[in-house]
Amino acid sequence: MKAHPSPLKCRSYYVTDLAITANPQHQPQEKVNLDFADLAIEATAETVVPKEGASFWRVALRVRQNVGPEKNSPYNFAIALLGTFEVHPAFPAERAKSLVETNGSSILYGAARQILHEAMSSGPYRPLLLPTASFVEPPADAKAGAVAESKAAYGDGTP
C-alpha cells in the first residue's frame, strides 16, 4: 500500500483531562478480564471559523474505563483530548464531516492509547494496552460481527 498526503491535517491536540488509578486489589498473577465493552469512548466533531477557504474542525475525544474488582484490571482511567484539524479546500465539503469524525477521532484515539500506556508504565503494575478502535460506522448487516468482536479481550499486550 502506498501512502499519500491526507486531505485532513492535524494542526494541534492536547490532553484536557487525565486520571489514572491503580487498583490495590489487582492480582498480577491472575487473568485480566477486560473486553472492549468495558471502555466508554465518546467523540464529537464541530466546525470552527474557516480561514482562507479551508475548513477547520475541533474534535473532542473522551475514553474512560471504570470497572470493578471482578475484572482484575490493574488500572482504571479517564482521558480527554481536544484536537484541531484542517480539511483541504479541494476536498468535497459534503464529505468533510465524515472525514473529520472518522480520521480525526482515530488520530486522537491513537494518541490517547500511547499517552495512557506511557502513564501506566510509571505505575505499580504492567500497563494496559487499549484495543484498537474504528470510528467508521459499519453497514447495518456488519454490526452483528462487530458485536461478537467487541468481546475481544485486551490487557498488557503480551501474547
Secondary structure by P-SEA (a helix, b strand, c coil): ccccccccccccccccbbbbbbccccccccccccccccbbbbbbbbbccccccbbbbbbbbbbbbbbcccccccccbbbbbbbbbbccccccccaaaaaaaaaaaaaaaaaaaaaaaaaacccccccccccccccccccccaaaaaaaacccccccccc
